[in-house]
Amino acid sequence: MTSLGIIASSFSASEVLNWISSLESEWLILFDNADGSPELVEKFLPSGNKGNILITSRNPALRRITTNKSSMEVIEMSEETAVDLLLNTSGINWDYNEHMEEAKIIVKKLHYLPLAIDMAGAYITEAHIDFSDFINIYDRYRPKILNHEKFKGVSGYNRTVYKTWEISFKKIFEMSISNEIEDSKAVAKYAIILINICAFFHYENISKSIFERAANYFKENKKLYSYEGIPSYLPSMDVSILNMDELRNWNEWIFTESIELLISFSLIIKNTTKSLYNLHPLIQTYCQDRLSVNEKQLWVLNARAIIVSSVSSKNVMVNNIYENHILSHTMQNMLHDDNIIKSMYYNDIFNILADILKKNYKYKMGEEYRLKIIQKYMEKLVGLQPTFNDSLLSMKNKYLNTKKQVYDAILPDTLRNMNNLASSYVNLGKHRDAEQLRIEVFNLQKRVLGNEHPDTLQSMNDLANSFKNLGKHRHAEQLRIEVLDLQKRILGNEHPDTLLSMNNLAWSYVDLGKHIDAEHLRIEVLNLQKRILGDEHPDTLWSMHDLASSYANLGKHIDAEHLRIEVLDL
């Protein structure tokens, strides 16, 4: 191997490269931390097919000057390798087994990032502290530690962890204000917006579709839950975060170029799945720590606005799948409620988040949001700031004295949230609370909408279910008889809602031991469903199953067996 030794400064770069190319023996050139463009690095590569070149860089675009087989991406260390690095760089003669658990805690907190682990070892050495001291200091003063002069590491990199990323941010910011090409300036500006939003998502599986859907459905969501006197966020937010072009369509080109810019600075990583991106957790932490309190508040809300804007009510099945996909980002964003958002209320954000939580079975968190929504609506409806413990059952008359136009605007949404809150209570096993809330909703709907309104009938069914859950089977039976009589008169005997109410009443008969009445009603339901829906419809099959249960309850086991065999055959 040839050693170049010290080359006099009088030689130009091209002369040195020509000399290297002329060597007959093997040689090695190392480009360490080469963060320039591929075009820049290529200028300093010797020609010919001899020798070896090793390049380390945070810029994945440098793959272009070699082959895929000759490049390797190092994203995260294994725990074992990370612990070894920490033990070696801390410069102290540790008892390997004695300090293993503390070392594992430290590398986990640093998310196995080699640069951070190297610098942690240097800090421990410089500050003359042990691993447990470092853990305590890091937990209390993380931003200061990661930007401390002692946190420069032993590798000669000569920058703190945070200083490394700060330089990248500054370069992108300079591009956003000084670039003469407008498109390049726009890309840099949106890259800053993008990284600030992603700072308050979950750091994994950030999808392109979130941003595309937010731009596409923003107009739809902007109009929802917009009531005079109740603040909403979407109508007044800075729409530049939506990345729309002059025709108000999502600008996919700007998004793609901004992502590529962030990837070139190693601030975002492309996932193995197409159109999914990750942030290293420590980079995400830095993105949060670099912001002031007011800036954090703004970007938490902007990230939340992207989430709620991306939800649509048009295709329920597709949207339910999508809302499951964004749950991790929703939950991560909501972690900032107490220390950043605090008492701020925005009607559109709260309503859509509550719906996302409900559809993902997060009933306890959804309950808290419903409470806040209902309180805000009640303040508007009755001009009071109620305490929730007695508000729902004590304000009925004040509700009914409110002007009709206020009802028309707010009451339906209030009742929807009260119904959803009652459903959350049921799922949480709070059946008494659900019953009280459903009684309040039913009384309001009966007075305002009338006994025959579909929403009132649904509330009667819901209340009957609460009675059943509490063992009040006689009350449930009476209410279900009333619902069925109204539906037969309004909707007719063959309407699906009527058939459902007949089935519900049959269950009340079962609860009360009236098995003959349940049998007769289930036979009637089955005959109607066979004629209307056909023998093979799922509702028909369920009715056959229920009737078989009635036969079994009456000791007609042969009839029950025959019917169950028929269901299995179908």
ABEGO torsion letter per residue (X at the ends): XBBAEBBBAABBAAAAAAAAAABABBBBBBBBGBABBAAAAAAABBBEABEBBBBBBABAAAAAABBAAABBBBABBBAAAAAAAAAAAAGBBBBAAAAAAAAAAAAAAAGGBAAAAAAAAAAAAAAGBBAAAAAAAAAAAAAAAAABAAAAEAAGAGBBAAAAAAAAAAAAAAAAAABABAAAAAAAAAAAAAAAAAAABBABGBBAAAAAAAAAAAAAAAABGBBBGBBBAAAABBAAAAGBBAAGBBBAAAAAAAAAAAAAAGABBBBABBGBBBBBAAAAAAAAAABBAAAAAAAAAAAAAAAAAABBAABAAAAAAAAAAAAAAAAAAAAAAAAAAEABBBAAAAAAAAAAAAAAGBAAAAAAAAAAAAAAAAAAAAGBBBBAAAAAAAAAAAAAABBAAAAAAAAAAAAAAAAAAAAAAAAAGBAAAAAAAAAAAAAAAAAAAEAABAAAAAAAAAAAAAAAAAGBAAAAAAAAAAAAAAAAAAAEAABAAAAAAAAAAAAAAAAAGBAAAAAAAAAAAAAAAAAAAEAABAAAAAAAAAAAAAAAAAGBAAAAAAAAAAAAAX
